């Protein structure tokens, strides 16, 4: 076994052992606190009728949990009110679009009533925009929130699920390592809680297991979970957790928000829709073996999505410089470009996958988005999965660099993407290994032994769709790469497309080429 790997494993194991004993000590302190009186928070669950459980359940549920599991909230050292107010402001500014689970002043009141939610909010906010004044570290907030959750101190299922949804902005282990601190773990747990309290079902007559939170908030919580679960499964090559056939809850609309004309409401609805398409793509890439016809129905879904979305959430990259920059709109299109790339890259005889024009232009657009982000400051507000979006784009551009006419323009955009990764690494130290692996692939690509390709030759391979329909917002000013590609004739065919060449899915190839699962400690 590689010695460096062994040494690293020992360090990680030692850190985990130390962390485990610290967490157990904190758990002992919390569970030893005096128990408060009975909670008035609804704790009933959703039960489907297939097992006749609704008939068997009585009016009053009895909990057999140990009374020592309750927590006296008055003895917890919560962040002071002024920090809580600042954390809520950060949530509203950076997170609400993608996690609309708190509503303004109501969110503030809920956080004050729930120490678990208060710590979770502090974790998420301090990780993206840490206060200058003295405050605890994000990991300290995480440890307290995690311990409170597992101690059973939070009796409100909505507060509990909202809190662990905020853990999305924190993870301490890569997807390749079993962990109960990963996004995959917490997302799965939140999905199960959501199903337990019936968020996946429309409310019928009778009491709502969630209490009186309103149907709009119920839907926003559930569909946030759904979107995350789909994108996490896509990026990590994992099975889908949610079966839509089990869900009767309506799809989200802007009318589920306090202000339906708020642009963030439209962005959220579009984000859920593109995440659903991502789930369909994940199923195709992970389940198929051998050659199959290209899934044109997925291309159609993407084209329909962009046509519908661009009409009311316009991506302004048609000019050389973005005049009307909207951070959330740029972020919305990142998974869209990644999904296009996954559909239009395939295995090659070397380490670098072959990228068709769709994937190359999607990668170029991704670089343009990150350039716009960096021009305007930090990348800290982006979710960790954004590093995966960067890596997918880099793979597409590595192939494009072998095309003579594109080489210089591609190198410029590769520099942008690698700089973005280095910036994200400042808040995610384990991305250093990802950067090293990207550098190794970069070196392999530059030492390519074959002759460079002329663009006419490189693009003669027909694409299974008219790829230009993916990019209604792109012009020859979007990027030098876009200028070259959009001037070339479009060739497309519906012939068989080897989406899983050699029995290995595109997703598996990508993970093998870059080993993303073992390097993206902070991505998911």
Beta strands, then each sheet from edge to edge (+ up, - down):
strand 1: 292-293
strand 2: 345-346
strand 3: 354-355
strand 4: 496-497
sheet 1: 1+ 4-
sheet 2: 2+ 3-
end
